[in-house]
């Protein structure tokens, strides 16, 4: 089978990573969660208190600190599953909470941050055989990806999905908090100047309000088979 790169973009909590992870496992490809990379940079900013008096991100301070940040994917306890390490420490357990979610979009809107992370992401795809999910994979990271997917769903459906996930991890969050965070991240991610969230012209679009994840997976898998 020819190896290809698969770009999966879309709004937050549409189930991108579920589909991407399953595809990678089925195909024996590397799965890369680029959101985890931006979240790890956001965690660095929080831990180092790179915030101004109003508690907003201090962008210039973060840009100055970028040389101190090293990101790598390291093997997790589960075979074949990798997780993000920030300066040698696996931080998977610390990046999926509302505190990080509330600062990650401003972090990801900084051109210097994107330049650094996009370069690393492109390196991972040089030899093909990668399923990568994010916001700008089909438009910026792999504009030549053989298969591009763009996933959408209503904010309500995405909120319910994310709420279940967070509450399942024992986090105390309300529907309203999660909904507001999702809508605010959509707004910042779609309107930023560098690498905004948008569908690549040649991406196949799937609306999860009308499809189950299983139906969607099967449709995407057929598209993979047609290209390999
Ligand atoms: O995918 P996830 O929801 O974990 O991503 C967290 C945030 O990281 C997004 O809201 C977005 O601001 C940023 N991101 C990005 N570009 C990517 C992946 C994620 O800007 N390729």
Boltz pocket constraint, residues with backbone or C-beta under 6 A from the ligand:
constraints:
  - pocket:
      binder: B
      contacts: [[A, 12], [A, 13], [A, 34], [A, 35], [A, 36], [A, 38], [A, 39], [A, 104], [A, 105], [A, 106], [A, 108], [A, 109], [A, 133], [A, 134], [A, 135], [A, 136], [A, 137], [A, 185], [A, 189], [A, 195]]
      max_distance: 6.0
